[in-house]
């Protein structure tokens, strides 16, 4: 029992996780993650730094991400998930309720995130081979029953905000970017960034294609 206890440790908060276990995220063979939604880390920048370092060291590392439909509940989350898939990760959506977040690195280390308590989340780092094997088995069993992100999104409209829908209407009206930006009281740069984000959500390569897709999905009249 003591050997297994020594293999596992509970860390409080993302800073402690990054400081004491950040190096564990440096997967060499495979990285898998299961999470209810994308709101898994509270501190800005911590997760991003870990992921950026992993991608720098292993840009072609196989990555698998499993989420509940809640991961597509708002425009920002859906766009992030689409961009993650475009960057090369395998992403699936399942209806089976998932824990807050479970990460497995190279099938040898599991990191289990608990619910926040008093604003602080606990992370259990598991190295016990038997436990990790069980977590891996559950992940792949759920993965097999899940739908590919593209298939899940194909016949459903993205979760566009009121602002995005207004931008779509202005695009349909054929207004120049400068004119549309003025009407929306935003800078030209911001307007063009928002248009690009909407194209991502509509899986469109052009504004014309985005307009067709928006009509198909009933997003504009």
C-alpha positions as CSV (number, residue, x, y, z in Angstrom):
1,X,0.0,0.0,0.0
2,X,2.8,2.5,0.9
3,X,4.4,2.0,-2.5
4,X,1.1,3.0,-4.2
5,X,0.6,5.9,-1.9
6,X,4.1,7.2,-2.8
7,X,3.2,6.9,-6.5
8,X,0.2,9.3,-6.1
9,X,0.0,12.8,-4.8
10,X,-2.7,15.5,-4.4
11,X,-1.8,19.0,-5.4
12,X,-3.9,22.1,-4.5
13,X,-4.4,24.7,-7.2
14,X,-3.0,25.2,-10.7
15,X,0.1,27.0,-9.6
16,X,1.2,24.0,-7.5
17,X,0.3,21.7,-10.3
18,X,2.4,23.6,-12.8
19,X,5.3,23.9,-10.4
20,X,5.4,20.4,-9.2
21,X,3.9,18.4,-12.0
22,X,4.1,20.6,-15.1
23,X,6.9,18.5,-16.5
24,X,4.6,15.5,-16.5
25,X,2.6,17.1,-19.3
26,X,5.6,16.5,-21.6
27,X,4.1,13.4,-23.3
28,X,6.3,11.5,-25.7
29,X,3.8,9.0,-27.2
30,X,0.2,10.0,-26.5
31,X,-1.8,12.7,-24.8
32,X,-5.5,12.1,-23.9
33,X,-8.0,14.4,-22.1
34,X,-11.6,14.0,-21.1
35,X,-13.5,17.0,-19.7
36,X,-17.1,18.2,-19.4
37,X,-16.3,21.5,-21.1
38,X,-13.4,23.8,-21.8
39,X,-13.7,25.8,-18.5
40,X,-11.3,23.6,-16.6
41,X,-8.6,26.0,-15.5
42,X,-9.2,29.2,-13.7
43,X,-5.8,30.9,-13.8
44,X,-5.2,32.6,-17.2
45,X,-2.0,31.5,-18.9
46,X,-1.0,28.5,-16.8
47,X,-2.6,25.8,-19.0
48,X,-1.6,27.7,-22.2
49,X,2.1,27.7,-21.1
50,X,2.1,24.0,-20.4
51,X,0.4,23.2,-23.8
52,X,2.6,25.5,-25.7
53,X,5.7,23.9,-24.3
54,X,4.4,20.4,-25.1
55,X,3.6,21.4,-28.7
56,X,7.0,22.9,-29.0
57,X,8.7,19.7,-28.0
58,X,6.3,17.3,-29.6
59,X,4.5,19.0,-32.5
60,X,3.3,15.7,-34.0
61,X,2.2,14.1,-30.7
62,X,-1.1,12.2,-31.1
63,X,-3.7,14.0,-29.0
64,X,-7.2,12.9,-28.2
65,X,-9.8,15.1,-26.6
66,X,-13.2,13.9,-25.4
67,X,-15.9,16.4,-24.3
68,X,-19.6,16.6,-23.5
69,X,-21.9,18.9,-25.6
70,X,-21.4,21.6,-23.0
71,X,-18.0,22.3,-24.6
72,X,-20.0,23.7,-27.5
73,X,-22.4,25.8,-25.4
74,X,-21.0,29.2,-26.3
75,X,-19.4,30.8,-29.3
76,X,-15.9,31.1,-27.8
77,X,-15.7,27.5,-26.5
78,X,-16.9,26.1,-29.8
79,X,-14.5,28.1,-31.8
80,X,-11.6,27.1,-29.5
81,X,-12.6,23.4,-29.9
82,X,-12.7,23.7,-33.7
83,X,-9.3,25.4,-33.7
84,X,-7.9,22.6,-31.5
85,X,-9.2,20.0,-34.0
86,X,-7.7,22.0,-36.9
87,X,-4.4,22.0,-35.2
88,X,-4.3,18.2,-35.4
89,X,-6.0,16.9,-32.2
90,X,-8.6,14.2,-32.5
91,X,-11.8,15.5,-30.9
92,X,-15.0,13.7,-30.1
93,X,-18.2,14.6,-28.3
94,X,-20.1,12.2,-26.1
95,X,-23.3,12.3,-24.2
96,X,-22.0,10.2,-21.3
97,X,-21.4,12.6,-18.3
98,X,-17.7,13.2,-17.9
99,X,-15.7,14.3,-14.8
100,X,-14.4,17.8,-14.5
101,X,-11.2,16.8,-16.3
102,X,-9.0,13.7,-16.6
103,X,-5.7,13.8,-18.4
104,X,-3.5,10.7,-19.2
105,X,0.0,11.0,-20.4
106,X,1.6,8.1,-22.3
107,X,-0.7,5.7,-20.6
108,X,1.5,5.9,-17.5
109,X,0.4,9.0,-15.6
110,X,-3.2,10.2,-14.9
111,X,-4.1,13.6,-13.6
112,X,-7.6,13.8,-12.1
113,X,-9.1,17.2,-11.5
114,X,-11.7,17.6,-8.7
115,X,-14.4,20.3,-8.2
116,X,-13.2,23.6,-6.9
117,X,-13.4,24.1,-3.1
118,X,-13.3,27.6,-1.8
119,X,-12.0,28.6,-5.2
120,X,-9.2,26.1,-5.3
121,X,-9.2,22.9,-7.3
122,X,-7.4,19.7,-6.2
123,X,-5.5,17.7,-8.7
124,X,-4.6,14.0,-8.0
125,X,-1.5,12.8,-9.9
126,X,-1.8,9.0,-10.2
127,X,1.2,6.8,-11.1
128,X,-0.2,3.5,-9.8
129,X,-0.2,1.3,-13.0
130,X,-3.4,-0.5,-12.1
131,X,-5.4,2.7,-11.5
132,X,-4.0,4.3,-14.7
133,X,-4.8,1.3,-16.7
134,X,-8.4,1.4,-15.4
135,X,-8.7,5.1,-16.3
136,X,-7.3,4.5,-19.8
137,X,-9.8,1.6,-20.4
138,X,-12.7,3.8,-19.4
139,X,-11.5,6.6,-21.7
140,X,-11.3,4.4,-24.8
141,X,-14.6,2.7,-24.1
142,X,-16.3,6.1,-23.9
143,X,-14.3,7.3,-27.0
144,X,-15.6,4.5,-29.1
145,X,-19.2,5.5,-28.4
146,X,-18.6,9.2,-29.0
147,X,-19.1,11.2,-32.3
148,X,-16.4,12.9,-34.2
149,X,-16.5,16.7,-33.7
150,X,-17.2,17.4,-37.3
151,X,-20.1,14.9,-37.4
152,X,-21.6,16.3,-34.3
153,X,-21.5,19.8,-35.6
154,X,-22.6,19.1,-39.2
155,X,-26.3,19.5,-38.8
156,X,-26.4,21.9,-35.8
157,X,-26.0,25.7,-35.9
158,X,-23.0,27.0,-34.0
159,X,-23.7,28.9,-30.8
160,X,-23.4,32.4,-32.3
161,X,-23.8,35.5,-30.1
162,X,-26.2,38.3,-31.0
163,X,-23.2,40.4,-32.2
164,X,-22.1,37.6,-34.5
165,X,-25.6,37.2,-36.0
166,X,-25.6,41.0,-36.7
167,X,-22.2,40.7,-38.4
168,X,-23.6,37.9,-40.6
169,X,-26.6,40.1,-41.6
170,X,-24.2,42.9,-42.5
171,X,-22.1,40.5,-44.6
172,X,-25.3,39.5,-46.3
173,X,-26.1,43.1,-47.1
174,X,-22.8,43.4,-48.9
175,X,-21.5,46.3,-46.8
176,X,-17.8,47.2,-47.0
177,X,-15.8,46.3,-44.0
178,X,-15.3,50.0,-43.0
179,X,-19.0,50.7,-43.2
180,X,-20.0,47.6,-41.2
181,X,-17.3,48.3,-38.6
182,X,-18.7,51.8,-38.1
183,X,-22.2,50.5,-37.7
184,X,-21.1,48.1,-35.0
185,X,-18.9,50.8,-33.4
186,X,-15.8,48.6,-33.5
187,X,-12.4,49.1,-35.1
188,X,-11.8,47.7,-38.6
189,X,-9.2,45.3,-37.2
190,X,-11.7,44.0,-34.6
191,X,-14.4,43.6,-37.2
192,X,-12.2,41.6,-39.5
193,X,-11.1,39.4,-36.6
194,X,-14.7,38.7,-35.7
195,X,-15.5,37.9,-39.3
196,X,-12.7,35.4,-39.4
197,X,-13.9,33.8,-36.1
198,X,-17.4,33.4,-37.6
199,X,-16.0,31.8,-40.7
200,X,-14.2,29.3,-38.4
201,X,-17.5,28.4,-36.7
202,X,-19.3,28.0,-40.0
203,X,-16.5,25.8,-41.4
204,X,-16.3,28.3,-44.3
205,X,-13.3,29.2,-46.4
206,X,-14.9,32.4,-47.7
207,X,-17.5,35.0,-46.8
208,X,-19.7,33.8,-49.7
209,X,-19.5,30.2,-48.4
210,X,-20.3,31.5,-44.8
211,X,-23.4,33.2,-46.2
212,X,-24.6,30.0,-47.8
213,X,-23.9,28.0,-44.7
214,X,-25.7,30.5,-42.5
215,X,-28.8,30.3,-44.6
216,X,-28.7,26.5,-44.5
217,X,-28.6,26.5,-40.7
218,X,-31.3,29.2,-40.4
219,X,-29.0,31.7,-38.8
220,X,-30.1,34.5,-41.1
221,X,-33.4,35.3,-42.7
